[in-house]
Amino acid sequence: MAKVSLLGIPHDENSSWLRGPADAPPLIRRELRSDAHSSWSETGFDLSDRFLDHGDIDFSQPGDPWERIESEVGRALDAGHPLISLGGDHAIAWPILRAVRRRHPSLTILQIDAHPDLYDAYQDNQRSHTSSFARIMEERLADRLIQVGLRTLNDDLRDQVRRFGVEVVEARHFNEGLRLDLNTPVYISMDLDALDPAFAPGVSHREPGGLSTRQVVGLIQSIDQPIVAADVVEYNPRQDISNVTALVAAKLVKEIAGMMLRTNTAG
């Protein structure tokens, strides 16, 4: 039976504003496993026995956390299944994609986010969660970067968009039924602050005017190429209200997993 790997990456030391996303992976798992919710994806997969959970990376030991993330992601990918990483802040996308790119010489990143995360450095930190995609594009870890849901662009960031040839669909230009022209395997980088705070209040950087949960699910379900890996990041339980955002995060994990099974296998 085809599976989807899960890996928790509880790391938020490069968050620029609030800490908290390191607490997220076990809370997302709790909602994934809760009997209160359906275990089926909307695309028709019962996910109750489809996840191969590799646990959480242990950052208590000495060493460079980026090297540990890259190594552990590589080990999870060696199991042969598509991988969903549970963050953590968005800084972790850089070492994740180092491991993913080695296995996929053709790769498109679909980043769903309020922020482009393209600053060269933020607060003098080149590993900042606001800079991860500058590093990713500098290292050519994808052939294309498509960013959907942005609503925080400034002149510096627009310069970076042009520099790296990023394809942008700002939130103000998002249309129902958006279809992306994809022709390679896909990596989904799902920052929960892409959603309007009404749907996902549990994030460090609430940015009004965002996408709805339905719009994000619809975008994920429109992908017609193999989804080989993904991250779901920036859930901050310390900011959440009535566990709403944990539930949204688990819903998105289920829908990404369902589409992984649909696009990578016959089920």
Secondary structure as UniProt FT lines:
FT   STRAND          4..9
FT   TURN            13..14
FT   HELIX           21..23
FT   HELIX           24..33
FT   TURN            35..36
FT   TURN            42..43
FT   HELIX           47..49
FT   STRAND          51..56
FT   HELIX           65..77
FT   TURN            78..79
FT   STRAND          83..87
FT   HELIX           90..92
FT   HELIX           93..103
FT   STRAND          108..112
FT   TURN            123..124
FT   TURN            126..127
FT   TURN            129..131
FT   HELIX           132..138
FT   TURN            139..140
FT   STRAND          144..150
FT   HELIX           155..164
FT   STRAND          167..170
FT   HELIX           171..173
FT   TURN            176..177
FT   STRAND          186..191
FT   HELIX           192..194
FT   TURN            197..199
FT   HELIX           213..221
FT   STRAND          227..233
FT   HELIX           237..239
FT   TURN            242..243
FT   HELIX           244..264
//
